[in-house]
Amino acid sequence: MGPGPPAGGSGAPRRGLSLAARLSYAVGHFLNDLCASMWFTYLLLYLHSVRAYSSRGAGLLLLLGQVADGLCTPLVGYEADRAAGRCARCGPRKSWHLVGTICVLLSFPFIFSPCLGCGATTPEWAALLYYGPFVVIFQFGWAATQIAHLSLIPELITNDHEKVELTALRYAFTVVANITVYGAAWLLLRLQGSSPTEPTQGVSDQLGAQDVPVFRVGLLYMSTRLIVNLSQTYIAMYLTYSLHLPKMFIATIPLVMYISGFFSSFLMKPINKCIGRNLTYFMGLLVVLAFAAWVALADQLGVAVYVAAILLGTGCATILVTSLAMTADLIGPHTHSGAFVYGAMSFSDKVANGLAVMAIQSLHPCPSDLCCGACVGFYHWVMVAVTGGVGMAATLFLCSLLLWPIRLRSWDPAAHT
């Protein structure tokens, strides 16, 4: 049974969306997904190994972005909810989506470009200050686009199974965006003409008080994002410095991960319908934990690294799609609070990701070199911790939801303006 009609609306159920409308919605986050793939997979590699900034400096820049994103998401969500009914022409969701898209387009290209005016003698802090404003503008734009796009789900759909289908379609285009990034990276690295058997030691080219209870669903969502984002952030480092694989693998392995996630996303609707949200999420966690156990027990994976990538990609896709569907269930008919709920949850996600990366970078065993012998074990156990450790924490949060289910209380943002 669906969550019912929206508050304050008529009792008649909404018609299902046409295929064209569903596909139009699903492609609305494509630019954000392209940028996020570059941000999480290659930013640290680019800053640390290509630009030769210190590991702490690279981590600080990523932390700045995550904090900026985390602060912007609840504010954008609150403003988008408060503006409901005031943007008669295109609506608050589309307006914020347009603003966010423009900010992303104008700022993101500068992050992966050389510092203008910087030379060999430019101190690192000056270069980081140069990148800082572009990072903040990009993260504001990314947050505005993401929150506006996510908050459209409960506005468009009331049926539980259709929410899963719409979320799965959205994730399918996320996978297409990631395939585009990794496919392009693979092609560029391939065209360099380097030997496929040559190991690389140094890669030269990588809230309102009324919603406090929501943060216990928020913890599950935060854990999901930690697993997905941190594994994506450190997979290139793990492949390069722990497994000593050729540099083409930093494109092919993420590509395999997202292809497996793409195909598994199509199974989300029937699996959710058959066994429910919680068991589907738990199955995804088991797959992620299987990957973590394999990495922990094996020093070298060989060609089995592709199988491990399939496990990680499938598990991450399952828990991400399901956690977003659970959030849409939580909002239910209270669509006027949808953007704020997504923003508040994303706040915990972004800040936690940024702090986690900064903590990991601060523990880097080779502060004066790109990588030393200690890097081998360091990135090995980082991958185990961000998948296995966080996966076990997510299991505990899931158990708490089974024991104490949460429902969003009705709240009218107009009463607080």
C-alpha positions as CSV (number, residue, x, y, z in Angstrom):
1,M,0.0,0.0,0.0
2,G,1.3,3.4,-0.9
3,P,1.8,6.3,1.6
4,G,-1.5,7.9,0.5
5,P,-2.3,11.2,-1.2
6,P,-0.3,14.3,-0.4
7,A,-1.3,16.4,2.6
8,G,-3.8,19.0,1.7
9,G,-4.6,17.5,-1.7
10,S,-7.5,15.6,-3.1
11,G,-8.1,12.0,-2.2
12,A,-7.7,10.8,-5.8
13,P,-4.5,8.9,-6.5
14,R,-2.1,10.4,-9.0
15,R,-1.7,8.9,-12.4
16,G,1.6,7.0,-13.1
17,L,4.2,8.9,-15.0
18,S,4.7,8.2,-18.7
19,L,7.9,6.6,-19.9
20,A,9.1,9.8,-21.4
21,A,8.5,11.7,-18.1
22,R,10.3,9.0,-16.1
23,L,13.3,9.1,-18.5
24,S,13.3,12.9,-18.4
25,Y,13.5,12.9,-14.7
26,A,16.1,10.2,-14.6
27,V,18.5,12.2,-16.8
28,G,18.1,15.3,-14.8
29,H,21.1,14.5,-12.5
30,F,23.4,13.4,-15.3
31,L,25.8,16.4,-15.1
32,N,26.0,16.2,-11.3
33,D,26.9,12.5,-11.7
34,L,29.6,13.2,-14.2
35,C,31.2,15.7,-11.8
36,A,30.7,13.5,-8.7
37,S,32.5,10.7,-10.5
38,M,35.5,12.9,-11.2
39,W,35.4,14.4,-7.8
40,F,35.4,11.3,-5.7
41,T,37.5,9.0,-7.9
42,Y,40.2,11.3,-9.2
43,L,40.4,14.5,-7.1
44,L,42.9,13.1,-4.5
45,L,44.9,11.3,-7.2
46,Y,45.0,14.5,-9.3
47,L,46.0,16.8,-6.4
48,H,48.4,14.5,-4.7
49,S,50.1,12.6,-7.6
50,V,49.7,15.0,-10.5
51,R,49.8,18.5,-8.9
52,A,52.2,17.1,-6.1
53,Y,50.4,18.7,-3.2
54,S,50.8,17.1,0.2
55,S,48.3,14.4,1.2
56,R,47.0,16.8,4.0
57,G,46.6,19.6,1.5
58,A,44.7,17.4,-0.9
59,G,42.5,16.1,1.9
60,L,41.8,19.6,3.2
61,L,40.5,20.7,-0.2
62,L,38.2,17.7,-0.4
63,L,37.1,18.4,3.2
64,L,36.3,22.0,2.2
65,G,34.1,20.8,-0.6
66,Q,32.3,18.3,1.6
67,V,31.7,20.8,4.4
68,A,30.5,23.4,1.8
69,D,28.1,20.8,0.3
70,G,27.0,19.7,3.7
71,L,26.2,23.2,4.8
72,C,24.4,24.1,1.6
73,T,22.1,21.0,1.4
74,P,19.9,21.7,4.4
75,L,19.8,25.5,3.5
76,V,18.8,24.8,-0.1
77,G,16.3,22.2,1.1
78,Y,14.7,24.7,3.5
79,E,14.5,27.5,1.0
80,A,13.2,25.2,-1.7
81,D,10.4,24.0,0.6
82,R,9.6,27.6,1.8
83,A,9.4,28.8,-1.8
84,A,6.7,26.2,-2.7
85,G,3.8,28.0,-4.3
86,R,5.8,31.2,-4.9
87,C,7.5,30.1,-8.2
88,A,4.4,29.9,-10.3
89,R,6.2,29.7,-13.7
90,C,8.5,26.7,-13.2
91,G,8.3,25.8,-9.5
92,P,10.9,26.0,-6.8
93,R,12.4,22.6,-7.6
94,K,13.2,23.4,-11.2
95,S,14.4,26.9,-10.3
96,W,16.9,25.6,-7.8
97,H,17.9,22.9,-10.3
98,L,18.7,25.5,-13.0
99,V,20.7,27.7,-10.5
100,G,22.7,24.6,-9.4
101,T,23.4,23.5,-12.9
102,I,24.8,26.9,-13.9
103,C,27.0,27.0,-10.8
104,V,28.4,23.6,-11.6
105,L,29.1,24.4,-15.2
106,L,30.9,27.6,-14.4
107,S,33.1,26.3,-11.5
108,F,33.9,22.6,-12.0
109,P,36.3,22.9,-15.0
110,F,38.6,25.1,-13.0
111,I,39.0,22.5,-10.3
112,F,40.7,20.0,-12.6
113,S,42.7,22.7,-14.5
114,P,46.1,24.1,-13.6
115,C,46.2,27.0,-11.2
116,L,46.2,30.2,-13.3
117,G,49.2,32.3,-12.5
118,C,50.8,29.7,-10.3
119,G,54.4,28.7,-11.0
120,A,57.0,26.3,-9.6
121,T,57.7,28.6,-6.7
122,T,54.1,29.2,-5.7
123,P,53.5,28.0,-2.2
124,E,51.0,25.2,-1.7
125,W,48.7,27.3,0.5
126,A,48.3,29.9,-2.2
127,A,47.3,27.3,-4.8
128,L,44.8,25.8,-2.4
129,L,43.3,29.3,-1.8
130,Y,43.0,29.6,-5.6
131,Y,41.0,26.4,-5.8
132,G,38.9,27.1,-2.7
133,P,36.3,29.4,-4.2
134,F,35.7,27.2,-7.2
135,V,35.2,24.2,-4.9
136,V,32.7,26.1,-2.8
137,I,30.7,27.3,-5.8
138,F,30.8,23.9,-7.3
139,Q,29.5,22.2,-4.1
140,F,26.8,24.8,-3.7
141,G,25.6,24.1,-7.3
142,W,25.9,20.4,-6.9
143,A,23.9,20.5,-3.7
144,A,21.2,22.7,-5.2
145,T,20.8,20.4,-8.2
146,Q,20.8,17.2,-6.1
147,I,18.3,18.4,-3.5
148,A,15.9,19.8,-6.1
149,H,16.1,16.6,-8.2
150,L,15.6,14.2,-5.2
151,S,12.8,16.2,-3.7
152,L,10.8,15.8,-7.0
153,I,10.4,12.0,-6.3
154,P,7.7,12.3,-3.6
155,E,6.1,15.2,-5.6
156,L,5.8,13.0,-8.8
157,I,5.1,9.6,-7.3
158,T,3.1,8.2,-4.4
159,N,3.2,4.5,-5.1
160,D,6.0,2.7,-3.2
161,H,7.1,0.5,-6.1
162,E,7.1,3.3,-8.6
163,K,9.4,5.3,-6.2
164,V,11.8,2.4,-6.4
165,E,11.5,2.3,-10.2
166,L,12.1,6.0,-10.5
167,T,15.1,5.9,-8.2
168,A,16.5,2.9,-10.1
169,L,16.1,4.7,-13.4
170,R,17.9,7.7,-11.8
171,Y,20.7,5.4,-10.7
172,A,20.9,3.8,-14.1
173,F,21.8,7.2,-15.5
174,T,24.2,7.7,-12.7
175,V,25.9,4.5,-13.9
176,V,25.9,5.8,-17.5
177,A,27.6,9.0,-16.3
178,N,30.3,7.0,-14.4
179,I,30.8,4.7,-17.4
180,T,31.3,7.8,-19.5
181,V,33.9,9.2,-17.1
182,Y,35.8,5.9,-16.7
183,G,35.5,5.0,-20.4
184,A,37.0,8.3,-21.4
185,A,39.8,7.9,-18.8
186,W,40.5,4.4,-20.1
187,L,40.6,5.6,-23.7
188,L,42.9,8.5,-22.8
189,L,45.3,6.3,-20.8
190,R,45.2,3.7,-23.6
191,L,46.1,6.3,-26.2
192,Q,49.2,7.2,-24.2
193,G,50.7,4.0,-25.5
194,S,52.2,2.8,-22.1
195,S,52.9,-0.9,-21.7
196,P,49.9,-2.7,-20.2
197,T,52.3,-4.7,-17.9
198,E,54.2,-1.7,-16.6
199,P,53.5,-1.1,-12.9
200,T,53.1,2.5,-11.8
201,Q,54.7,3.7,-8.7
202,G,53.6,7.3,-9.2
203,V,50.6,8.0,-11.4
204,S,51.0,11.2,-13.4
205,D,47.5,11.7,-14.7
206,Q,44.1,11.2,-11.3
207,L,17.6,21.9,10.3
208,G,14.8,22.1,12.3
209,A,14.4,20.6,15.8
210,Q,11.2,18.9,14.7
211,D,13.2,16.7,12.4
212,V,15.8,15.5,14.9
213,P,14.5,11.9,14.8
214,V,15.1,11.8,11.0
215,F,18.8,11.6,11.6
216,R,18.5,8.0,12.8
217,V,17.4,7.2,9.1
218,G,20.0,9.8,8.3
219,L,22.6,7.6,9.9
220,L,21.7,4.7,7.6
221,Y,21.9,7.1,4.6
222,M,25.2,8.6,5.8
223,S,26.7,5.1,6.2
224,T,25.6,4.2,2.7
225,R,27.2,7.3,1.3
226,L,30.4,6.7,3.2
227,I,30.7,3.2,1.7
228,V,29.9,4.4,-1.8
229,N,31.9,7.6,-1.8
230,L,35.0,6.5,0.2
231,S,35.4,3.3,-1.7
232,Q,35.1,5.3,-4.9
233,T,37.6,7.9,-3.5
234,Y,40.3,5.3,-2.5
235,I,39.9,2.6,-5.1
236,A,42.4,4.3,-7.5
237,M,44.9,4.6,-4.6
238,Y,44.4,0.9,-3.6
239,L,44.8,-0.3,-7.2
240,T,47.9,1.8,-7.8
241,Y,49.8,1.6,-4.5
242,S,48.6,-1.6,-2.8
243,L,48.1,-3.9,-5.8
244,H,50.7,-2.2,-8.0
245,L,48.5,-2.6,-11.1
246,P,49.1,-0.7,-14.3
247,K,47.6,2.7,-14.4
248,M,44.9,1.7,-16.9
249,F,43.2,-0.2,-14.0
250,I,42.2,3.1,-12.3
251,A,39.7,3.4,-15.2
252,T,38.8,-0.2,-16.0
253,I,38.0,-1.3,-12.4
254,P,35.7,1.6,-11.6
255,L,34.1,1.0,-15.0
256,V,33.4,-2.7,-14.1
257,M,32.0,-1.5,-10.8
258,Y,29.5,0.8,-12.4
259,I,28.6,-1.6,-15.2
260,S,27.7,-4.2,-12.5
261,G,25.8,-1.6,-10.6
262,F,24.0,-0.6,-13.8
263,F,22.7,-4.1,-14.4
264,S,21.8,-4.7,-10.7
265,S,19.8,-1.5,-10.6
266,F,17.2,-3.1,-12.9
267,L,16.6,-5.8,-10.3
268,M,15.8,-3.4,-7.5
269,K,12.1,-3.0,-8.2
270,P,11.2,-6.8,-8.3
271,I,13.5,-7.6,-5.4
272,N,12.0,-4.7,-3.3
273,K,8.6,-5.9,-4.2
274,C,9.4,-9.5,-3.3
275,I,11.3,-9.2,0.0
276,G,10.9,-5.6,1.0
277,R,13.2,-2.6,1.6
278,N,15.0,-3.8,4.7
279,L,16.0,-7.2,3.4
280,T,17.1,-5.8,0.1
281,Y,19.3,-3.3,1.8
282,F,20.7,-6.1,4.0
283,M,21.5,-8.2,1.0
284,G,23.4,-5.3,-0.5
285,L,25.3,-5.0,2.8
286,L,26.2,-8.7,2.7
287,V,27.7,-8.3,-0.8
288,V,29.8,-5.2,0.4
289,L,31.0,-7.1,3.4
290,A,32.0,-10.1,1.2
291,F,34.1,-7.7,-0.8
292,A,35.7,-6.3,2.4
293,A,36.5,-9.8,3.7
294,W,38.1,-10.8,0.4
295,V,40.3,-7.7,0.4
296,A,41.2,-8.2,4.0
297,L,42.4,-11.8,3.4
298,A,44.1,-11.4,0.1
299,D,47.3,-9.4,-0.4
300,Q,47.1,-9.8,-4.2
301,L,44.0,-10.3,-6.2
302,G,45.3,-10.8,-9.8
303,V,42.5,-11.1,-12.3
304,A,40.1,-11.8,-9.4
305,V,40.2,-8.0,-8.9
306,Y,37.4,-7.8,-11.6
307,V,35.3,-10.2,-9.6
308,A,35.9,-8.1,-6.5
309,A,34.9,-5.0,-8.5
310,I,31.6,-6.7,-9.5
311,L,30.9,-7.4,-5.8
312,L,31.5,-3.9,-4.7
313,G,29.6,-2.3,-7.6
314,T,26.6,-4.5,-7.1
315,G,26.5,-4.0,-3.3
316,C,26.9,-0.3,-3.5
317,A,24.2,0.0,-6.1
318,T,21.8,-2.0,-4.0
319,I,22.3,-0.1,-0.8
320,L,22.3,3.3,-2.5
321,V,19.1,2.8,-4.5
322,T,17.3,1.2,-1.5
323,S,18.4,3.9,1.0
324,L,17.0,6.6,-1.4
325,A,13.8,4.7,-1.7
326,M,13.6,4.4,2.1
327,T,14.0,8.2,2.4
328,A,11.2,8.8,-0.1
329,D,9.0,6.4,2.0
330,L,9.9,8.4,5.1
331,I,8.7,11.6,3.4
332,G,5.5,10.0,2.2
333,P,2.7,12.5,1.8
334,H,4.6,15.3,3.4
335,T,6.1,16.5,0.1
336,H,6.3,20.1,1.3
337,S,9.1,19.0,3.6
338,G,10.8,16.8,1.1
339,A,13.7,19.1,0.1
340,F,14.6,19.9,3.7
341,V,14.6,16.2,4.6
342,Y,16.9,15.3,1.7
343,G,19.1,18.4,2.6
344,A,19.3,17.5,6.3
345,M,20.3,13.9,5.4
346,S,22.8,15.0,2.8
347,F,24.3,17.4,5.4
348,S,25.3,14.4,7.6
349,D,26.5,12.6,4.5
350,K,28.8,15.4,3.1
351,V,30.3,16.4,6.4
352,A,31.0,12.7,7.4
353,N,32.6,12.0,4.0
354,G,34.8,15.1,4.3
355,L,35.9,14.4,7.8
356,A,36.6,10.8,7.0
357,V,38.8,11.7,4.1
358,M,40.6,14.3,6.2
359,A,41.2,11.7,8.9
360,I,42.5,9.1,6.5
361,Q,44.8,11.7,4.8
362,S,46.2,12.8,8.1
363,L,47.1,9.2,8.8
364,H,49.0,8.8,5.6
365,P,52.4,7.2,6.4
366,C,54.4,9.0,3.8
367,P,54.0,12.8,4.5
368,S,57.1,13.8,2.5
369,D,56.7,11.4,-0.5
370,L,54.0,10.5,-2.9
371,C,54.2,6.9,-1.7
372,C,56.6,4.8,0.3
373,G,56.6,1.1,1.2
374,A,54.1,1.7,4.0
375,C,51.5,2.8,1.4
376,V,51.0,-0.8,0.4
377,G,49.4,-1.8,3.7
378,F,47.9,1.6,4.3
379,Y,45.5,1.7,1.3
380,H,44.8,-2.0,1.7
381,W,43.4,-1.5,5.1
382,V,41.7,1.8,4.1
383,M,39.6,-0.2,1.6
384,V,38.8,-2.8,4.3
385,A,37.8,-0.1,6.8
386,V,35.6,2.0,4.4
387,T,33.7,-1.0,3.2
388,G,33.7,-3.6,6.0
389,G,33.9,-1.2,9.0
390,V,31.2,1.2,7.8
391,G,29.2,-1.7,6.4
392,M,29.0,-3.2,9.9
393,A,27.9,0.2,11.3
394,A,25.2,0.4,8.7
395,T,24.0,-3.1,9.7
396,L,23.6,-1.8,13.3
397,F,21.6,1.3,12.1
398,L,19.4,-1.0,10.0
399,C,18.7,-3.1,13.0
400,S,17.7,0.0,15.0
401,L,15.2,0.9,12.2
402,L,13.7,-2.6,12.4
403,L,13.2,-2.2,16.2
404,W,12.1,1.5,16.2
405,P,10.5,2.5,12.9
406,I,10.5,6.3,12.2
407,R,7.8,8.4,10.5
408,L,8.2,12.0,9.5
409,R,5.9,14.3,11.5
410,S,3.7,16.8,9.6
411,W,5.3,20.2,9.4
412,D,4.2,23.2,7.4
413,P,7.2,25.4,6.4
414,A,4.8,28.4,5.8
415,A,4.1,28.5,9.6
416,H,7.8,29.2,10.2
417,T,8.3,32.0,7.7
